Amino acid sequence: MKKILLLGLIATLFLSMNTRQTASIPSIVLKDLDGNSIDTGKLTNDGKPIMICFWATWCSPCKKELNTYAEYYEEWKEETGVKIYAVTIDDQRTVNSVKPYVNSVSWDYDILLDVNKSFSQAMGVNMPPHTFILDGKGEVIWQHVGYNAGDEEEVHEQLLKLKQ
């Protein structure tokens, strides 16, 4: 009987740990490439999904991920209305290379600078690339760390689930 209760308790604990929990993003003021202040807690997209992709200029997988997303971005916007924010965690030493790199690849994303890493730390980002998908209410419903070719298919599936 004790074994059955113990197994039941373990199963309940395991299921509660794997239940998808939503959370809103923290309110941190960052700068965009033009020096404008942006409050992350006020990011909205008219009830449509938002992707927040943490990256850095020194991170090859990050650049591969965002370059791949750029190939699909117009299609994803038409299908789901998604808006992508690419948040760089480049520090004071490398932040000056962000704008030239972004201009060279012609990303159509809003670029935010998290030089002090306050937003990435508040979001629990330990290493880039780290991508979050928010639903139309601004709640995190999915996240993924790292990038491998083909990951964009999972991102697309998650976005389609939010299609209104």
Secondary structure, 3 states (H helix, E strand, C coil): CHHHHHHHHHHHHHHHHHCCCCEECCCCEEEECCCCEEEHHHCCCCCCCEEEEEECCCCHHHHHHHHHHHHHHHHHHHHHCCEEEEEECCCCCCHHHHHHHHHHHCCCCEEEECCCCHHHHHCCCCCCCEEEEECCCCEEEEEEECCCCCHHHHHHHHHHHCCC
